[in-house]
Amino acid sequence: MALTGLDIFKLLPKTNCKKCGMPTCLAFAMQLAQKRAELTSCPDVSEEAKQTLAAAAAPPVRQVKFGTGDSKVQMGQETVLFRHEEKFYDPTILAATASDQLQGDDLIQRIKAINGLQFDRVGTHVAVNALAIVNDTGSPESFATAVAAACENSKLALILIADSPQAIGAALGKCADKVPLIASASADTVEAMAKLAKENKCPLVVKAETLDGLVELTEKAKGAGVEDIVLSLEGTSLKEQLYGGSSIRKLALKKSFRALGYPIFSLASGKTDDERISAGAALICKYSSVVVVDSINPAVFLPLLTTVMNVYCDPQKPVQVESKLYAIGEPDETSPVIFTTNFSLTYYTVESDVEASRVPTHILVVDTEGTSVLTAYSGDKLNEKAVADTINKLDVEKQVSHRKLIIPGYVAVMSGKLEEATGWEVMVGPRESSMLPKYLQEVWS
């Protein structure tokens, strides 16, 4: 739990020396409590106080990283239970599996298929973050061979999934420099797994069926010198995983229970792709920081990546596109000009419907701080001045020979003032974007 100003004051030297720039130590303590000052501003604070304050200031959920270079991923460091309270910071890491039962070209083709699980959605590139190699054979040699193939054919962050410390040890001999996530240590193997994790400076997943079991394992892993720990409730139903995930997050955030203050690792199991999608989406929503899916089907991962986008976007900052003049098809100086707002979903809906019309078109995107047409208009972020300024700023008049502007039907009321502000002829388009193909083909032409 965060320390109050009075708690912090008790740890300060109480000399009121003003070296920190504050008139009193109490005033400085209040600023520290509100995170408006740094402890380093006090030159006389004791080492004991520094350690106490540093521990109190540490995030309730530890941040854990694995992978290297551009493929490095991070998880944890969350501070709220619900997104609307602030926002979530480190998006869920999605991983696809490759079994060490596969050999040769079959294994390489599976790895390349996982590399290709990438999509562009509403202007954002999303992709699977990690490759999970699974020790289904039980053989350390087969596992090490599969891991070596993964290192050679993929740049994704690695997850090593094996119950045997011998298999993990053999695999680390091929990929320790890649800083993989080791999964998972049980009550029987935690000492050996923790030793491997510490020696190779890799994060470690500990697994148990109960929260008490996880607490016991985290204490053992920490005692062995492992700081980067990930929790896994394995051997339980999806319902119990969701309940457990919520309990872990609540205990870490609300009770400052450090033994459970770690990210969560989950397997999205299911006999069919639909079941895997449902399980994966539910786990993403209930605080899983890593979700491993036994599939390479793009139809499984696109909805899961979309779920991650939706859950981890900033609720106070809508997804936006750049305000500029977009060319759809190959428009020329005689092509129509349509305007819309820079709310990402609005723009890509309009873009899709314009493409469907097969009429080359200019789309003028007006900056409305990422709000939709009606929302922007009702908030006065979309008005005749905003549109006129955008036309002038982007030199739209130099791009077309005509002076005709198609506006959304829902804001037809602004057509008169818009004509006065721009000197352009305003044409009122359809209310619904889905009617644009018919409008462009019949009304414009």
Beta strands, then each sheet from edge to edge (+ up, - down):
strand 1: 64-66
strand 2: 73-75
strand 3: 93-99
strand 4: 118-121
strand 5: 124-127
strand 6: 130-134
strand 7: 157-161
strand 8: 181-185
strand 9: 204-208
strand 10: 229-233
strand 11: 265-268
strand 12: 290-293
strand 13: 325-328
strand 14: 337-341
strand 15: 361-366
strand 16: 404-407
strand 17: 425-428
sheet 1: 1+ 2-
sheet 2: 10+ 9+ 8+ 7+ 6+ 3+ 12+ 11+
sheet 3: 4+ 5-
sheet 4: 13+ 15- 14-
sheet 5: 16+ 17+
end
